[in-house]
Protein backbone atom coordinates (compact mmCIF):
# COMPACT_ATOMS: atom_id res chain seq x y z
CA UNK A 1 0.00 0.00 0.00
CA UNK A 2 1.19 3.53 -0.56
CA UNK A 3 0.15 5.84 2.27
CA UNK A 4 1.19 5.95 5.92
CA UNK A 5 -1.41 6.33 8.64
CA UNK A 6 -2.35 9.83 9.88
CA UNK A 7 -0.39 9.36 13.11
CA UNK A 8 3.28 9.08 14.06
CA UNK A 9 5.38 7.19 11.56
CA UNK A 10 6.78 3.73 12.27
CA UNK A 11 10.11 3.65 14.00
CA UNK A 12 11.63 1.71 11.13
CA UNK A 13 10.49 1.15 7.57
CA UNK A 14 12.80 -1.39 6.00
CA UNK A 15 12.52 -3.95 3.27
CA UNK A 16 14.79 -6.36 5.09
CA UNK A 17 12.94 -9.06 7.01
CA UNK A 18 14.77 -9.67 10.25
CA UNK A 19 15.50 -13.27 11.20
CA UNK A 20 12.91 -14.43 13.72
CA UNK A 21 11.81 -17.82 14.96
CA UNK A 22 8.20 -18.88 14.53
CA UNK A 23 6.14 -18.28 17.66
CA UNK A 24 4.99 -21.52 19.28
CA UNK A 25 1.21 -21.71 18.76
CA UNK A 26 0.47 -23.90 21.74
CA UNK A 27 2.11 -22.47 24.84
CA UNK A 28 3.81 -24.62 27.43
CA UNK A 29 1.89 -24.60 30.69
CA UNK A 30 4.19 -24.20 33.64
CA UNK A 31 3.40 -23.93 37.30
CA UNK A 32 4.44 -21.16 39.67
CA UNK A 33 8.24 -21.22 40.19
CA UNK A 34 8.66 -23.93 37.52
CA UNK A 35 11.27 -23.13 34.89
CA UNK A 36 10.02 -22.52 31.35
CA UNK A 37 10.69 -25.41 28.96
CA UNK A 38 11.37 -22.93 26.19
CA UNK A 39 14.30 -21.47 28.12
CA UNK A 40 15.98 -24.81 28.83
CA UNK A 41 17.99 -25.77 31.88
CA UNK A 42 20.47 -23.30 33.33
CA UNK A 43 23.92 -24.85 32.83
CA UNK A 44 25.84 -21.90 34.30
CA UNK A 45 26.40 -20.16 30.95
CA UNK A 46 23.04 -18.41 31.10
CA UNK A 47 21.33 -15.76 33.13
CA UNK A 48 17.79 -16.02 34.46
CA UNK A 49 14.87 -13.73 33.84
CA UNK A 50 12.59 -13.80 36.88
CA UNK A 51 9.14 -12.48 36.04
CA UNK A 52 6.97 -11.34 38.96
CA UNK A 53 3.43 -9.99 39.02
CA UNK A 54 0.19 -10.16 40.99
CA UNK A 55 -3.41 -10.08 39.80
CA UNK A 56 -5.60 -7.32 41.14
CA UNK A 57 -9.41 -7.43 41.28
CA UNK A 58 -11.03 -9.01 38.25
CA UNK A 59 -13.91 -6.70 37.40
CA UNK A 60 -17.04 -8.69 36.65
CA UNK A 61 -15.19 -11.63 35.10
CA UNK A 62 -13.98 -15.03 36.14
CA UNK A 63 -10.32 -14.97 37.14
CA UNK A 64 -7.92 -15.98 34.34
CA UNK A 65 -6.46 -19.45 34.54
CA UNK A 66 -3.02 -18.44 33.31
CA UNK A 67 -0.71 -15.55 32.50
CA UNK A 68 1.27 -16.04 29.28
CA UNK A 69 4.54 -14.50 28.18
CA UNK A 70 6.66 -14.20 25.02
CA UNK A 71 10.37 -13.30 25.23
CA UNK A 72 12.10 -11.88 22.14
CA UNK A 73 15.60 -10.70 21.36
CA UNK A 74 16.41 -7.17 20.22
CA UNK A 75 16.25 -8.51 16.63
CA UNK A 76 12.80 -10.01 17.11
CA UNK A 77 13.80 -13.67 17.49
CA UNK A 78 11.51 -15.60 19.83
CA UNK A 79 13.64 -16.86 22.73
CA UNK A 80 11.00 -18.34 25.04
CA UNK A 81 7.26 -18.70 25.42
CA UNK A 82 5.25 -20.10 28.27
CA UNK A 83 2.65 -19.40 30.89
CA UNK A 84 2.15 -19.37 34.63
CA UNK A 85 -0.85 -21.31 35.88
CA UNK A 86 -3.05 -19.25 38.21
CA UNK A 87 -3.98 -21.50 41.12
CA UNK A 88 -4.92 -18.67 43.47
CA UNK A 89 -5.80 -15.24 41.95
CA UNK A 90 -4.63 -13.54 45.17
CA UNK A 91 -1.20 -15.20 45.25
CA UNK A 92 1.87 -13.61 43.61
CA UNK A 93 2.96 -15.21 40.34
CA UNK A 94 6.61 -15.90 39.49
CA UNK A 95 8.45 -17.79 36.80
CA UNK A 96 12.19 -18.22 36.13
CA UNK A 97 13.32 -18.39 32.50
CA UNK A 98 16.99 -19.24 31.74
CA UNK A 99 18.26 -17.11 28.84
CA UNK A 100 21.57 -16.54 27.10
CA UNK A 101 23.32 -13.25 27.99
CA UNK A 102 21.99 -10.44 25.78
CA UNK A 103 21.02 -6.78 25.70
CA UNK A 104 17.54 -5.35 25.15
CA UNK A 105 15.43 -8.48 25.21
CA UNK A 106 11.70 -7.86 25.45
CA UNK A 107 9.03 -9.75 27.37
CA UNK A 108 5.34 -9.27 26.56
CA UNK A 109 2.75 -10.55 29.05
CA UNK A 110 -0.91 -11.33 28.39
CA UNK A 111 -3.88 -13.39 29.52
CA UNK A 112 -7.47 -14.19 28.57
CA UNK A 113 -10.77 -14.17 30.41
CA UNK A 114 -14.04 -15.84 29.49
CA UNK A 115 -17.39 -14.07 29.62
CA UNK A 116 -20.68 -15.52 28.35
CA UNK A 117 -18.81 -18.22 26.51
CA UNK A 118 -16.52 -15.75 24.70
CA UNK A 119 -12.78 -15.49 25.19
CA UNK A 120 -11.34 -11.99 25.62
CA UNK A 121 -7.56 -11.42 25.44
CA UNK A 122 -5.83 -8.80 27.59
CA UNK A 123 -2.37 -7.30 27.19
CA UNK A 124 -0.73 -6.93 30.61
CA UNK A 125 2.42 -5.07 29.69
CA UNK A 126 5.90 -5.30 28.23
CA UNK A 127 9.41 -4.73 29.54
CA UNK A 128 12.84 -4.42 27.96
CA UNK A 129 15.72 -5.96 29.90
CA UNK A 130 19.30 -7.23 29.76
CA UNK A 131 20.49 -10.71 30.68
CA UNK A 132 23.83 -11.14 32.48
CA UNK A 133 25.58 -14.51 32.71
CA UNK A 134 25.04 -16.20 36.05
CA UNK A 135 22.84 -13.44 37.40
CA UNK A 136 19.07 -13.04 37.84
CA UNK A 137 17.23 -10.23 36.12
CA UNK A 138 14.06 -9.31 37.99
CA UNK A 139 11.09 -8.07 35.94
CA UNK A 140 8.41 -6.82 38.31
CA UNK A 141 5.09 -5.88 36.72
CA UNK A 142 3.56 -5.16 40.10
CA UNK A 143 -0.19 -5.60 40.45
CA UNK A 144 -2.21 -5.81 37.26
CA UNK A 145 -5.99 -5.47 37.30
CA UNK A 146 -7.53 -7.59 34.56
CA UNK A 147 -10.62 -5.89 33.22
CA UNK A 148 -9.57 -2.27 33.71
CA UNK A 149 -10.84 0.07 30.99
CA UNK A 150 -8.36 0.78 28.23
CA UNK A 151 -5.84 3.37 29.36
CA UNK A 152 -7.04 3.42 32.98
CA UNK A 153 -4.24 3.93 35.46
CA UNK A 154 -4.37 2.69 39.03
CA UNK A 155 -0.96 4.14 39.88
CA UNK A 156 2.40 5.02 38.30
CA UNK A 157 2.85 3.18 35.02
CA UNK A 158 6.27 2.25 33.74
CA UNK A 159 5.16 0.42 30.61
CA UNK A 160 8.12 -0.37 28.43
CA UNK A 161 10.72 0.46 31.08
CA UNK A 162 13.60 -1.73 32.16
CA UNK A 163 13.85 -3.40 35.55
CA UNK A 164 17.09 -5.17 36.42
CA UNK A 165 16.89 -5.01 40.19
CA UNK A 166 14.55 -6.74 42.55
CA UNK A 167 12.36 -5.00 45.06
CA UNK A 168 10.88 -2.35 42.80
CA UNK A 169 7.16 -2.37 42.14
CA UNK A 170 5.29 -0.74 39.28
CA UNK A 171 1.60 -0.72 38.54
CA UNK A 172 0.59 -1.99 35.11
CA UNK A 173 -2.86 -1.65 33.60
CA UNK A 174 -4.52 -3.83 31.00
CA UNK A 175 -6.15 -3.13 27.70
CA UNK A 176 -8.61 -5.35 25.82
CA UNK A 177 -7.10 -6.26 22.48
CA UNK A 178 -10.38 -6.91 20.70
CA UNK A 179 -14.11 -6.78 21.37
CA UNK A 180 -14.71 -10.08 19.62
CA UNK A 181 -14.47 -13.66 20.73
CA UNK A 182 -10.88 -14.78 20.25
CA UNK A 183 -9.34 -18.15 19.62
CA UNK A 184 -6.09 -19.29 21.18
CA UNK A 185 -4.41 -18.57 17.83
CA UNK A 186 -5.63 -14.98 17.95
CA UNK A 187 -4.29 -14.51 21.46
CA UNK A 188 -0.93 -15.91 20.40
CA UNK A 189 -0.92 -13.70 17.29
CA UNK A 190 -1.61 -10.59 19.36
CA UNK A 191 1.16 -11.35 21.83
CA UNK A 192 3.64 -12.04 19.03
CA UNK A 193 2.89 -8.87 17.07
CA UNK A 194 2.86 -6.64 20.13
CA UNK A 195 6.28 -7.97 21.08
CA UNK A 196 7.70 -6.68 17.79
CA UNK A 197 7.89 -3.04 16.74
CA UNK A 198 9.56 -3.20 13.33
CA UNK A 199 7.89 -1.65 10.28
CA UNK A 200 4.20 -2.44 10.18
CA UNK A 201 4.53 -4.11 13.57
CA UNK A 202 4.84 -0.67 15.12
CA UNK A 203 1.91 -0.58 17.53
CA UNK A 204 0.35 2.45 15.90
CA UNK A 205 -0.23 0.35 12.78
CA UNK A 206 -2.00 -2.47 14.65
CA UNK A 207 -4.89 -0.58 16.25
CA UNK A 208 -7.48 1.99 15.26
CA UNK A 209 -6.99 3.60 18.68
CA UNK A 210 -3.93 5.18 20.21
CA UNK A 211 -3.61 4.11 23.83
CA UNK A 212 -1.13 2.86 26.37
CA UNK A 213 -1.07 -0.04 27.11
CA UNK A 214 -1.58 -0.73 23.42
CA UNK A 215 -4.73 -2.20 21.91
CA UNK A 216 -4.69 -4.47 18.86
CA UNK A 217 -6.78 -5.75 15.99
CA UNK A 218 -9.98 -5.38 14.02
CA UNK A 219 -12.04 -5.06 17.18
CA UNK A 220 -10.58 -1.60 17.80
CA UNK A 221 -12.41 -0.12 14.80
CA UNK A 222 -15.31 2.19 15.56
CA UNK A 223 -18.33 0.26 14.28
CA UNK A 224 -19.31 -3.44 14.31
CA UNK A 225 -19.67 -3.28 10.53
CA UNK A 226 -16.08 -2.09 10.12
CA UNK A 227 -14.86 -4.70 12.59
CA UNK A 228 -16.61 -7.50 10.69
CA UNK A 229 -15.32 -6.25 7.34
CA UNK A 230 -11.75 -6.06 8.66
CA UNK A 231 -11.98 -9.59 10.09
CA UNK A 232 -13.40 -10.95 6.81
CA UNK A 233 -10.67 -9.26 4.77
CA UNK A 234 -7.91 -10.57 7.04
CA UNK A 235 -9.37 -14.06 6.80
CA UNK A 236 -9.37 -13.85 3.00
CA UNK A 237 -5.74 -12.68 2.96
CA UNK A 238 -4.80 -15.72 5.05
CA UNK A 239 -6.90 -18.34 3.29
CA UNK A 240 -5.91 -17.19 -0.20
CA UNK A 241 -2.25 -16.80 0.84
CA UNK A 242 -1.95 -14.26 -1.94
CA UNK A 243 0.42 -11.66 -0.49
CA UNK A 244 3.24 -10.74 -2.89
CA UNK A 245 6.53 -9.41 -1.56
CA UNK A 246 4.91 -8.94 1.82
CA UNK A 247 2.26 -6.62 0.33
CA UNK A 248 -1.37 -7.82 0.62
CA UNK A 249 -2.74 -5.14 -1.73
CA UNK A 250 -0.40 -6.08 -4.56
CA UNK A 251 -1.06 -9.80 -4.33
CA UNK A 252 -4.62 -10.02 -3.07
CA UNK A 253 -6.23 -7.08 -4.91
CA UNK A 254 -4.06 -6.58 -7.98
CA UNK A 255 -3.14 -10.21 -8.51
CA UNK A 256 -1.48 -10.58 -11.92
CA UNK A 257 -2.25 -7.00 -12.99
CA UNK A 258 0.66 -4.53 -13.05
CA UNK A 259 0.51 -2.38 -9.94
CA UNK A 260 0.39 0.91 -11.89
CA UNK A 261 -2.59 -0.26 -13.93
CA UNK A 262 -4.24 -1.91 -10.94
CA UNK A 263 -4.04 1.32 -8.93
CA UNK A 264 -6.19 2.88 -11.62
CA UNK A 265 -8.66 0.00 -11.49
CA UNK A 266 -7.47 -1.72 -14.68
CA UNK A 267 -7.92 -5.50 -14.59
CA UNK A 268 -7.24 -6.34 -10.93
CA UNK A 269 -7.40 -10.11 -10.50
CA UNK A 270 -6.60 -10.77 -6.83
CA UNK A 271 -8.48 -13.33 -4.78
CA UNK A 272 -9.78 -10.82 -2.23
CA UNK A 273 -11.26 -8.07 -4.43
CA UNK A 274 -14.75 -8.65 -3.05
CA UNK A 275 -13.53 -8.45 0.55
CA UNK A 276 -11.61 -5.26 -0.19
CA UNK A 277 -14.80 -3.81 -1.65
CA UNK A 278 -16.87 -4.83 1.37
CA UNK A 279 -14.30 -3.24 3.69
CA UNK A 280 -14.26 -0.04 1.62
CA UNK A 281 -18.08 0.14 1.67
CA UNK A 282 -18.13 -0.46 5.44
CA UNK A 283 -15.71 2.44 5.87
CA UNK A 284 -17.87 4.71 3.70
CA UNK A 285 -15.15 5.10 1.09
CA UNK A 286 -17.14 3.88 -1.90
CA UNK A 287 -20.63 2.65 -2.70
CA UNK A 288 -21.43 -1.02 -3.19
CA UNK A 289 -21.67 -0.66 -6.98
CA UNK A 290 -18.78 1.79 -7.44
CA UNK A 291 -16.55 1.20 -10.50
CA UNK A 292 -13.30 -0.65 -9.93
CA UNK A 293 -11.42 2.55 -10.73
CA UNK A 294 -13.07 4.31 -7.78
CA UNK A 295 -12.44 1.35 -5.49
CA UNK A 296 -8.77 1.11 -6.46
CA UNK A 297 -8.23 4.83 -5.95
CA UNK A 298 -9.81 4.65 -2.51
CA UNK A 299 -7.65 1.69 -1.50
CA UNK A 300 -4.48 3.52 -2.48
CA UNK A 301 -5.51 6.63 -0.54
CA UNK A 302 -6.20 4.82 2.74
CA UNK A 303 -3.00 2.81 2.33
CA UNK A 304 -1.80 1.52 5.68
CA UNK A 305 -4.23 3.69 7.65
CA UNK A 306 -5.19 1.56 10.67
CA UNK A 307 -8.33 3.60 11.24
CA UNK A 308 -9.84 1.82 8.23
CA UNK A 309 -10.69 -1.89 7.87
CA UNK A 310 -8.44 -2.07 4.80
CA UNK A 311 -5.35 -0.57 6.35
CA UNK A 312 -5.71 -2.44 9.63
CA UNK A 313 -6.18 -5.87 8.02
CA UNK A 314 -3.27 -5.27 5.66
CA UNK A 315 -1.03 -4.11 8.52
CA UNK A 316 -1.78 -7.18 10.65
CA UNK A 317 -0.99 -9.43 7.69
CA UNK A 318 2.23 -7.58 6.86
CA UNK A 319 3.35 -7.63 10.49
CA UNK A 320 2.75 -11.38 10.67
CA UNK A 321 5.24 -11.85 7.85
CA UNK A 322 7.82 -9.45 9.29
CA UNK A 323 7.72 -10.98 12.78
CA UNK A 324 7.16 -14.58 11.65
CA UNK A 325 3.99 -14.75 13.76
CA UNK A 326 2.65 -17.98 12.28
CA UNK A 327 -0.42 -18.04 14.51
CA UNK A 328 -1.69 -14.91 12.72
CA UNK A 329 -1.92 -16.82 9.46
CA UNK A 330 -4.70 -19.00 10.89
CA UNK A 331 -7.09 -16.12 11.63
TALINJO-V573018 format. One record per helix or strand. SS is the DSSP state (@ for helix, = for strand). FROM is the first residue (numbers start at 1). LEN is the number of residues. If there is no record, write none. Layout:
<<SS & FROM & LEN> <SS & FROM & LEN>>
//
This chain:
<<= & 29 & 2> <= & 46 & 10> <= & 66 & 7> <= & 78 & 8> <= & 93 & 8> <= & 102 & 14> <= & 118 & 14> <= & 136 & 10> <= & 172 & 2> <= & 175 & 2> <@ & 184 & 11> <@ & 199 & 3> <@ & 203 & 3> <@ & 218 & 3> <@ & 224 & 17> <= & 244 & 1> <= & 247 & 1> <@ & 248 & 7> <@ & 259 & 4> <@ & 273 & 10> <@ & 292 & 11> <@ & 309 & 15> <@ & 326 & 5>>
//
